[in-house]
Amino acid sequence: MLASAVLVFGTAAPGVAEPKPTEKQLKKELSDLRQKVNRLIADYNAKRVALAKAREEEKAARDRLARAQADYQAASDAVRQMAGLRYQTESAMALPDMNTAALNYQLKEEQAARLAHFDRVRDARQQAADAAKTLTAQLKAQAEAVAVQRKDAEDLIDEIKDKLDALIPIAPGKLPGGSWAPELPSGADNITPRMRFMRTEVENHFSLRFPVGCYRAENSGEHPLGRACDFMMSSGGAMPSPEMKALGDSLADWAIKNGPKLGVMYVIWQQRIYNLGRPGWRLMSDRGGITANHYDHVHISMY
């Protein structure tokens, strides 16, 4: 199903690894997948709209069935009452001075009318029941189709995410054993090449609205070493909006996920620290303010 969206780059010879796709190939795959997922999402959304309409139609059919059932019950009661009245009348026909012919004719006419009405109500009830049954079956099938469509879209979105991750290159200075070589700060921004590389990757992947602060002349920490940047989620000193808080969450998660390729040492966000050498968020002590507690910026330190 979705496997058809994955491009195959040829069959590797025995004992030889398949060549790693180039950035150009990955971007071409991503472009194709994005077009496919857009069509899939549009189709999924159309099915959702149709399903909502089907739910309304099915509910209306069940309401009609309930009314038809009530009408049927009332008609049944009326026919039974008429049968009882006819029985009582026939018992009284032997009484003298009674216009039995006229009364009998009237009762027959009314009984015929009630029986005809009963037949119509019974047929209407059956039609309503059949319609409700059909719509319920259609609703079930549509709901299942929407669920399948959603799963297909989610799978394709996950595939796109994986390919986006594959596009993230390895930062400079990574050693064969997985450790990172120290780097000297350089350039007018006074940060290391690896920190600069990371900052560029963040700017390529996220729409940042506020300035990024990196080098600061301090007595401790990574900022004076040129190995840390603060990615602001507000103008500074103010709590970020819900939208920017969500952006900060995404950025922190992205930095942690891709940290092994980029050379991330730790991430601080919302008074918590995540050290990639000891995975897991840990609460930090209160430093006395929004900025000091990293509520308004994501701090990323590099090796």
Stockholm file with secondary structure:
# STOCKHOLM 1.0

chainA/1-303         MLASAVLVFGTAAPGVAEPKPTEKQLKKELSDLRQKVNRLIADYNAKRVALAKAREEEKAARDRLARAQADYQAASDAVRQMAGLRYQTESAMALPDMNTAALNYQLKEEQAARLAHFDRVRDARQQAADAAKTLTAQLKAQAEAVAVQRKDAEDLIDEIKDKLDALIPIAPGKLPGGSWAPELPSGADNITPRMRFMRTEVENHFSLRFPVGCYRAENSGEHPLGRACDFMMSSGGAMPSPEMKALGDSLADWAIKNGPKLGVMYVIWQQRIYNLGRPGWRLMSDRGGITANHYDHVHISMY
#=GR chainA/1-303 SS CCGGGSCCCCCCCTTCCCCCCCHHHHHHHHHHHHHHHHHHHHHHHHHHHHHHHHHHHHHHHHHHHHHHHHHHHHHHHHHHHHHHHHHHHHHHTTSTTCCHHHHHHHHHHHHHHHHHHHHHHHHHHHHHHHHHHHHHHHHHHHHHHHHHHHHHHHHHHHHHHHHHHHTSCCCTTBCTTSCBCCCCCBTTTTBCHHHHHHHHHHHHHSCCCSCEECCCCCSSSSGGGTCEEEEESSSSSSCCCHHHHHHHHHHHHHHHHHHHHHTEEEEEETTEEEETTEEEEEECCCCSSTTTTTSSEEEEEEC
#=GC SS_cons         CCGGGSCCCCCCCTTCCCCCCCHHHHHHHHHHHHHHHHHHHHHHHHHHHHHHHHHHHHHHHHHHHHHHHHHHHHHHHHHHHHHHHHHHHHHHTTSTTCCHHHHHHHHHHHHHHHHHHHHHHHHHHHHHHHHHHHHHHHHHHHHHHHHHHHHHHHHHHHHHHHHHHHTSCCCTTBCTTSCBCCCCCBTTTTBCHHHHHHHHHHHHHSCCCSCEECCCCCSSSSGGGTCEEEEESSSSSSCCCHHHHHHHHHHHHHHHHHHHHHTEEEEEETTEEEETTEEEEEECCCCSSTTTTTSSEEEEEEC
//
